[in-house]
Amino acid sequence: MDEEKWKNLEALITGLDKVVKAAAVNTRTRSLADRVTALQSDFASARASGDATMRDHIEMAVQELWANVERWSGVAPKRKISEWLADFSIAGLIGLVVLLVVLGLLVAGIMLFTSAVGWKALMGVDGTRPILTVAAIIATLAYGGGLIFSALYSNEGKFEERFRMAREIFLVFSGVFATIVGFHFGAGNNGTGGAGGVENVQQLELDVRRGAKPGELELSVTGGTPPYTVTTTGTNIKTISPAQYDRSPIVIGITREDPEKSWSVSFSVVDRVGTKKQIEPKREVLDALFGGQSGAGSGAGGGG
């Protein structure tokens, strides 16, 4: 058995010597000639003395040189798929599959979200916040959960050590997850006004115009963040339930209970982040809007 190792090593050195000498001049392979000669000399000495330790060192050096020669010359054998898969453990393959599935879900989710809201919506913070939040949460749960599972159910080490490692991983990812969720809800409360609130940059502006049909008013809302919740109140008009609208102008039908009596109407609008604005057209404006005139302007009430 020992003699067979010496013969195999001798064959490796002899083959390497032939390849190096056959290489073109001034190439990296040819530059290994001196090292190969030194290894041949060391091999002869080690074999004569029967030094197995020296033989192992020479074998490692020869294999390293062979790897370099194969890489430089492009003659390294191609690895089969089964050989590549052999480098991965079962847990590693499962992790790779989970990674690909998560990436696929994120791409599909982003494409569906983009097709629903449009590419222009991604130019603003409100449009990109859902994508970033969902992507961060999925990535945190998938990768953090994978690391915790790997640490807790590994075959290496004692259970106490594995539990401590899983706990440390959990603490790190729970902190990241809490930061993401806190940022999402904290950013969602901006623009609500009040003590400590950040006031909306683009304030709500309301205007009332004549509708296309008799008895209709058009409430124009600019600024704020849709959807808008509109509450209609007044005197001598039929009750109108509060409703939510995604865009402006908003058509509201007004029916007077007694056309001969005085009447009034006011509109209160609240946007998505809680900014409120109210408008109550004056009597002469309402008469103009419901009368035969064009109803160009309106009298704005006080802001909420």
C-alpha angles and dihedrals in degrees: 000000000000092000090052091057090053091051093048092050091048090052091051093051093046092050092047091050091053093049093048094048091047093054120103119266118268094023128125091246092054090050088067092069095098093049091049091051090051091050091051090053092047090048092053091050094046093048093049091052095037091233104169093182092056089047091056091050091050091049092053091050092049092050090050091052091047090052090052093048092049092048094048095045096041093232096117110130116256114248120235122234090250090056091052092049090050088068090064128072122222090258089051092052091048090050091050091051092048090049092052092046092050092048090049092051092049093050092047092047093049091049092049092046092048093049089052100047100025131238093275091064089064090065090075133063094243091056097050098039095079092050094048093045096049093044092050094047094048092046092047094049095043100044096032091048091048093053092047092049092048093050096044098045100036119129092224125089131002123307092248091057093046091048092050091050092048090049092052091050090048092052092052096049094041088057091050091047093049091050092052095048092044092051091049096052093037091054090046091060094056116114096029093117123213128097112346092359125130110238118235111260094218109046124212115264122191132197132174123214138170116279127232092250131047112273094022128117125194115220110201115203122190128178126012125081121290144260096074124204110212123198117191121201135164148124128280092011132109115260116269118199118229111263138186123234131189098202145024144278097052118203114216123182116219121200118187115215094211115018091197095059131075116267140184138188136194133186126214117195127193120183128210096275094047102262109150133204132172133197130187114184116218121251095254090050092052090049090052092048093050095036131073096278125099095252097220104168140027137207112245120222127214122298120250 
